[in-house]
Amino acid sequence: MGSGAVPAAKDSTSADGSAGSQGPRPPRTPAKSEQTRALILETAMRLFQERGYDKTTMRAIAKEAGVSVGNAYYYFAGKEHLIQGFYDRIAAEHQVAVRAVLEGETDLEARFAGILKAWLDVAEPYHEFAVQFFKNAADPDSPLSPFSPESEHARLEAIGVCREVLVGSKTKVPAELRNILPELLWLSQMGLVLYWVFDRTERRERSYRLAERGARLTALGISLARFRTLRPLVREVHELFTEFLPGMTKALPDPTKKPKA
């Protein structure tokens, strides 16, 4: 769910029908540039919540942010890239929020429950917005999908957090499963995210309960994987997802293949 600064397209018409005329490029000062980028992103998030994702144009975002349309396209090539910016922001905030549990806890269940609940804490202010654009993110061909190539950066960041959960745990993880389990933990987190989108309970109370119970079952399953007879089951589940779930086959490099010289 990664995005970066993308040069504005030369075509005078944007994908949403707005005129994408080139305006003056933003100042080169890095601090000012980041401020402008953050302003555009903040404005877009607010308008998406107020008007809905589909009804908000890049021209409207630029006008509300007080920048030219050309400058808006300089930082974000389109609305999809703004959502990628949102994904990256959530991922970065989550990275910070999980530090306390990952640095102070060694119990696997507590570590996994901690990162799941930290994600719920970080995402809560954006709940209504997430409901707004979920129908777009649910489209497997959309760049907003968590499994899309455009979402790779945030996806790998999240899988990296799941890897940290395992590495710092006192639970012994069989070597043959170390490259498989982080992806499976992330997929279980995606299941929680889906439930969270539809959760209407006060303060998303049921989502927090699901995080705790899911972490308990996950920790139990990983503990049982120490028995060699159960490891093929874990690999089979992973192969099922990587074969049939769009985007998963390229989420992580194949650990069986040596990198090219």
C-alpha positions as CSV (number, residue, x, y, z in Angstrom):
1,M,0.0,0.0,0.0
2,G,2.9,2.2,-0.8
3,S,3.1,5.3,-2.8
4,G,5.6,8.1,-3.4
5,A,5.9,11.3,-5.2
6,V,4.9,10.7,-8.8
7,P,5.4,13.4,-11.5
8,A,2.2,14.8,-12.9
9,A,1.1,13.3,-16.1
10,K,1.5,15.5,-19.2
11,D,-2.1,14.8,-20.4
12,S,-4.3,17.8,-19.5
13,T,-7.2,15.6,-18.4
14,S,-7.1,13.4,-15.3
15,A,-8.6,10.0,-14.8
16,D,-11.5,11.5,-12.9
17,G,-12.3,14.0,-15.6
18,S,-10.6,17.0,-13.9
19,A,-8.2,19.2,-15.8
20,G,-4.7,18.2,-14.8
21,S,-3.0,21.4,-15.9
22,Q,0.6,21.8,-14.9
23,G,1.0,24.3,-12.1
24,P,4.2,25.5,-10.6
25,R,6.2,22.7,-9.0
26,P,6.4,22.8,-5.2
27,P,9.3,24.4,-3.4
28,R,12.4,22.1,-3.3
29,T,12.8,22.5,0.4
30,P,12.3,18.9,1.8
31,A,10.4,20.1,4.9
32,K,8.1,22.3,2.9
33,S,7.6,19.6,0.4
34,E,6.6,17.1,3.1
35,Q,4.2,19.6,4.6
36,T,2.5,20.1,1.3
37,R,2.2,16.4,0.7
38,A,0.8,15.9,4.2
39,L,-1.7,18.7,3.6
40,I,-3.0,17.2,0.4
41,L,-3.3,13.8,2.0
42,E,-5.1,15.2,5.1
43,T,-7.5,17.2,2.9
44,A,-8.2,14.2,0.7
45,M,-9.0,12.0,3.8
46,R,-11.4,14.6,5.1
47,L,-13.2,15.0,1.7
48,F,-13.4,11.3,1.2
49,Q,-15.2,11.1,4.6
50,E,-17.5,14.0,3.9
51,R,-18.4,13.4,0.3
52,G,-17.4,9.8,-0.3
53,Y,-14.5,8.4,-2.3
54,D,-16.2,8.2,-5.6
55,K,-17.6,11.8,-5.5
56,T,-14.3,13.4,-4.6
57,T,-12.2,14.6,-7.5
58,M,-8.5,15.6,-7.5
59,R,-9.6,19.1,-8.5
60,A,-11.7,19.4,-5.4
61,I,-8.9,18.1,-3.2
62,A,-6.4,20.6,-4.7
63,K,-8.9,23.5,-4.3
64,E,-9.6,22.6,-0.7
65,A,-5.9,22.3,0.1
66,G,-5.1,25.6,-1.6
67,V,-2.7,24.1,-4.1
68,S,-2.8,23.9,-7.9
69,V,-4.2,20.8,-9.6
70,G,-0.7,20.4,-11.1
71,N,0.9,20.4,-7.7
72,A,-1.7,17.9,-6.4
73,Y,-0.8,15.5,-9.3
74,Y,2.9,16.1,-8.6
75,Y,2.6,14.5,-5.2
76,F,-0.1,12.0,-6.0
77,A,-0.8,10.6,-9.5
78,G,-4.5,10.1,-8.7
79,K,-7.0,9.2,-6.0
80,E,-5.7,5.6,-5.8
81,H,-2.2,7.0,-4.8
82,L,-3.8,9.0,-2.1
83,I,-5.2,5.8,-0.6
84,Q,-1.8,4.3,-0.9
85,G,-0.5,7.2,1.1
86,F,-3.2,6.5,3.7
87,Y,-2.1,2.8,3.8
88,D,1.5,3.9,4.3
89,R,0.5,6.3,7.1
90,I,-1.3,3.5,8.9
91,A,1.6,1.2,8.5
92,A,4.1,3.8,9.8
93,E,1.9,4.6,12.8
94,H,1.4,0.9,13.5
95,Q,5.2,0.4,13.5
96,V,5.5,3.0,16.2
97,A,2.5,1.7,18.2
98,V,3.8,-1.9,18.4
99,R,7.3,-1.1,19.8
100,A,6.2,-1.3,23.5
101,V,4.7,-4.8,23.2
102,L,7.5,-6.1,21.0
103,E,10.2,-4.8,23.2
104,G,8.7,-5.7,26.5
105,E,6.8,-9.0,25.9
106,T,8.1,-12.5,25.0
107,D,4.8,-14.5,25.2
108,L,3.7,-15.3,21.7
109,E,0.0,-14.8,22.4
110,A,0.5,-11.5,24.1
111,R,2.8,-10.3,21.3
112,F,0.4,-11.2,18.5
113,A,-2.7,-9.8,20.5
114,G,-0.7,-6.7,21.1
115,I,0.1,-5.9,17.5
116,L,-3.5,-6.6,16.5
117,K,-5.0,-4.4,19.2
118,A,-2.4,-1.7,18.3
119,W,-3.6,-1.8,14.7
120,L,-7.2,-1.3,15.9
121,D,-6.1,1.6,18.1
122,V,-4.3,3.3,15.2
123,A,-7.1,2.7,12.7
124,E,-10.0,3.7,14.8
125,P,-10.1,7.4,13.8
126,Y,-10.4,6.2,10.2
127,H,-13.2,3.7,10.6
128,E,-16.0,5.6,8.8
129,F,-13.5,6.4,6.0
130,A,-12.6,2.7,5.7
131,V,-16.2,1.8,5.2
132,Q,-16.4,4.4,2.4
133,F,-13.7,3.0,0.3
134,F,-14.0,-0.7,1.2
135,K,-16.0,-1.5,-1.9
136,N,-13.1,-0.3,-4.0
137,A,-10.5,-2.1,-2.0
138,A,-12.5,-5.3,-2.2
139,D,-12.2,-5.3,-6.0
140,P,-9.3,-7.7,-6.8
141,D,-8.3,-5.7,-9.8
142,S,-8.2,-2.4,-7.9
143,P,-4.8,-0.9,-6.9
144,L,-6.5,-0.3,-3.5
145,S,-6.7,-4.0,-2.8
146,P,-4.3,-5.0,0.0
147,F,-3.0,-7.7,-2.3
148,S,-2.3,-5.4,-5.3
149,P,1.3,-4.5,-6.5
150,E,0.6,-0.9,-5.6
151,S,0.0,-2.0,-2.0
152,E,3.2,-4.0,-1.7
153,H,5.1,-1.5,0.5
154,A,2.6,-1.4,3.3
155,R,1.9,-5.2,2.9
156,L,5.6,-6.1,3.4
157,E,5.8,-3.6,6.3
158,A,2.9,-5.5,8.0
159,I,4.4,-8.9,7.3
160,G,7.7,-7.6,8.7
161,V,5.9,-6.8,12.0
162,C,4.5,-10.3,12.1
163,R,8.0,-11.7,11.6
164,E,9.1,-9.7,14.6
165,V,6.3,-11.2,16.6
166,L,7.8,-14.6,16.0
167,V,11.5,-13.8,16.2
168,G,11.1,-12.2,19.7
169,S,8.9,-14.8,21.1
170,K,10.0,-17.5,23.6
171,T,8.0,-20.0,21.6
172,K,10.2,-22.0,19.4
173,V,9.3,-21.9,15.7
174,P,10.4,-24.8,13.5
175,A,13.0,-23.6,10.9
176,E,11.0,-24.9,8.0
177,L,8.0,-22.7,9.0
178,R,9.8,-19.4,9.7
179,N,9.3,-18.1,6.1
180,I,5.7,-19.2,6.1
181,L,4.2,-18.1,9.4
182,P,4.7,-14.3,9.0
183,E,2.4,-14.4,5.9
184,L,-0.2,-16.5,7.7
185,L,-0.2,-14.1,10.7
186,W,-0.7,-11.2,8.3
187,L,-3.5,-13.0,6.6
188,S,-5.2,-13.5,9.9
189,Q,-4.7,-9.8,10.6
190,M,-6.5,-9.1,7.3
191,G,-9.4,-11.2,8.5
192,L,-9.6,-9.0,11.6
193,V,-9.5,-5.8,9.4
194,L,-12.4,-7.1,7.3
195,Y,-14.4,-7.8,10.5
196,W,-13.4,-4.3,11.8
197,V,-14.8,-2.6,8.7
198,F,-18.3,-4.1,9.5
199,D,-18.1,-3.8,13.3
200,R,-20.7,-1.3,14.6
201,T,-20.2,-2.1,18.3
202,E,-19.2,0.8,20.6
203,R,-15.5,1.5,20.4
204,R,-15.3,-1.7,18.1
205,E,-15.5,-3.8,21.3
206,R,-16.1,-7.0,19.3
207,S,-13.0,-6.4,17.1
208,Y,-10.8,-6.2,20.2
209,R,-12.3,-9.5,21.5
210,L,-11.8,-11.1,18.2
211,A,-8.1,-10.0,18.3
212,E,-7.6,-11.6,21.7
213,R,-9.3,-14.9,20.9
214,G,-7.7,-15.1,17.4
215,A,-4.2,-14.5,19.0
216,R,-4.9,-17.3,21.5
217,L,-5.8,-19.8,18.8
218,T,-2.9,-18.7,16.6
219,A,-0.4,-19.1,19.5
220,L,-1.8,-22.5,20.3
221,G,-1.5,-23.6,16.6
222,I,2.1,-22.4,16.4
223,S,3.0,-24.2,19.6
224,L,1.5,-27.4,18.3
225,A,3.6,-27.0,15.1
226,R,6.6,-28.2,17.2
227,F,5.2,-31.6,16.5
228,R,6.6,-32.7,13.2
229,T,3.5,-34.5,12.1
230,L,1.5,-31.2,12.2
231,R,3.9,-29.1,10.1
232,P,2.7,-30.4,6.7
233,L,-0.7,-29.0,7.7
234,V,0.7,-25.5,8.2
235,R,2.5,-25.7,4.8
236,E,-0.7,-26.9,3.1
237,V,-2.6,-23.9,4.5
238,H,0.1,-21.6,3.3
239,E,0.2,-23.2,-0.2
240,L,-3.6,-22.9,-0.4
241,F,-3.4,-19.1,0.2
242,T,-0.4,-18.5,-2.1
243,E,-2.0,-20.5,-4.9
244,F,-5.5,-19.1,-4.8
245,L,-5.3,-15.7,-3.1
246,P,-4.5,-12.9,-5.6
247,G,-1.2,-11.1,-4.9
248,M,0.1,-13.5,-2.2
249,T,2.5,-15.4,-4.5
250,K,4.7,-12.3,-4.8
251,A,4.2,-11.0,-1.2
252,L,7.6,-12.5,-0.2
253,P,10.5,-13.9,-2.1
254,D,10.6,-17.7,-2.5
255,P,13.0,-18.8,0.2
256,T,13.9,-22.0,-1.8
257,K,15.3,-19.9,-4.7
258,K,18.8,-18.4,-4.5
259,P,19.1,-14.8,-5.5
260,K,20.7,-14.1,-8.9
261,A,24.3,-13.0,-8.8
